[in-house]
Amino acid sequence: ILAQAGASQLRLWQVTSLDAATTLKLRERIAAGEWVFIAGDRVPVHGGRTIEVDFLGSRAPLPIGPYILASVLECPTYLMFCLREGRRYRIVVERFAERLSLPRPDRQRSLADWAQRYAGRLEHWLRRAPLQWFNFYPFWQPGAGSKADA
């Protein structure tokens, strides 16, 4: 289906750790007009830093990686949601930030603010399609992620 849609030129690259070389490659791709996608609602499988947000009436961990990456890359950040509507899919893209900033003196608060803002947008779309969000791990269970120590 991707080939039929003209996406056969799609290049996928899984980033498992962010170092200086990876950051430079990502910057080059963005400068070339490419997009970088990262799941904002998935706690890292092998551990990783998270931050708790108010989400659907409870406290929930979200990864801090998307906000740190966007800040380091100094690029516009968008949210993308895919909703099934009947037999079709609708892709929604929203601008999240022109430039996501994490100033050193207030880094923890800034991370919390960005994560909470994301949680609010995710809640918005989940309320429209509540049966279309899937997590295959105990999302709200204490200890599902570790606290951010940024």
C-alpha positions in Angstrom: 0.0 0.0 0.0 2.8 2.4 0.8 4.4 1.8 -2.6 1.0 2.5 -4.3 0.7 5.7 -2.4 4.1 6.9 -3.6 5.8 6.3 -0.3 8.3 3.7 -1.7 11.0 6.3 -1.1 10.2 6.3 2.7 13.4 6.0 4.7 13.0 4.6 8.2 15.8 4.9 10.8 15.3 3.7 14.3 17.2 5.8 16.8 17.8 4.0 20.1 20.2 6.5 21.6 20.9 10.1 21.0 24.5 11.2 20.7 26.3 14.0 18.8 26.6 12.0 15.6 22.9 11.0 15.6 21.9 14.6 16.3 23.9 15.9 13.4 22.3 13.3 11.0 18.8 14.3 12.2 19.6 18.0 11.7 20.8 17.2 8.2 17.6 15.4 7.4 15.4 18.2 8.8 17.4 20.7 6.8 16.7 18.6 3.7 13.0 18.9 4.3 12.6 15.5 5.9 10.5 14.7 9.0 11.5 13.0 12.2 8.8 11.1 14.0 8.8 10.0 17.7 6.0 8.5 19.7 5.1 11.0 22.5 2.9 8.7 24.5 5.1 5.6 24.8 7.3 5.1 27.8 10.7 3.8 26.7 10.7 0.0 26.8 14.1 -0.4 28.3 13.6 2.4 30.8 14.2 6.0 30.3 13.2 9.3 31.8 9.6 10.2 32.1 7.5 12.9 33.6 4.1 12.6 35.2 1.1 14.6 33.7 -2.6 14.8 34.4 -4.1 12.5 31.8 -7.7 11.3 31.6 -8.3 11.9 35.3 -5.1 10.3 36.6 -1.4 10.9 36.8 0.4 9.2 33.9 4.1 9.0 32.8 5.1 10.4 29.5 8.6 10.2 28.0 10.7 13.4 28.0 12.7 12.4 24.9 10.4 14.1 22.4 10.8 17.5 24.1 14.5 17.1 24.5 15.0 16.1 20.9 12.9 18.9 19.6 14.8 21.4 21.7 18.2 20.1 20.6 17.1 20.1 16.9 15.7 23.6 17.1 13.0 22.8 14.6 9.2 23.3 14.4 7.3 20.5 16.2 4.0 19.0 15.1 1.6 16.5 16.5 0.2 13.8 14.3 -2.9 11.7 15.0 -4.4 9.0 12.8 -8.1 8.3 13.2 -10.2 5.6 11.6 -13.4 7.0 10.2 -15.5 4.2 8.8 -13.3 2.4 6.2 -10.9 5.3 5.8 -8.2 6.9 7.9 -7.9 10.6 8.6 -4.5 12.0 9.5 -4.5 15.2 11.6 -1.3 17.3 11.8 -1.2 20.2 14.3 1.6 22.6 15.0 2.8 22.1 18.5 5.6 24.6 18.7 7.6 26.8 16.3 10.6 26.2 18.5 10.5 24.1 21.7 12.7 25.7 24.4 14.0 24.1 27.6 15.9 26.9 29.4 18.4 25.4 31.9 17.2 27.2 35.0 13.6 26.1 34.5 14.2 22.9 32.6 12.1 20.6 34.8 9.1 23.0 34.8 9.4 23.5 31.0 9.5 19.7 30.4 6.4 19.4 32.6 4.6 22.2 30.8 5.3 20.8 27.3 4.4 17.2 28.4 1.1 18.5 30.0 0.3 20.5 26.8 0.8 17.3 24.8 -1.3 15.3 27.2 -4.1 17.9 26.7 -4.0 17.5 22.9 -3.9 13.7 23.2 -6.9 13.8 25.5 -8.8 15.9 23.0 -8.3 13.4 20.2 -8.9 10.4 22.5 -12.3 11.8 23.5 -13.2 11.9 19.8 -12.1 8.3 19.2 -11.6 6.6 22.6 -11.3 3.0 21.2 -8.5 3.9 18.9 -5.6 4.4 21.4 -3.7 1.2 22.2 -1.1 0.5 24.8 0.0 -3.0 25.5 1.6 -2.3 28.9 0.3 -1.0 32.3 0.2 2.6 31.3 -1.2 4.0 34.6 0.5 1.6 36.9 3.0 3.1 39.3 6.5 2.4 38.2 5.6 2.1 34.5 8.3 4.7 33.9 11.0 6.5 35.8 11.0 10.1 36.9 12.8 12.7 34.9 15.9 13.8 36.5 16.7 16.5 34.0 
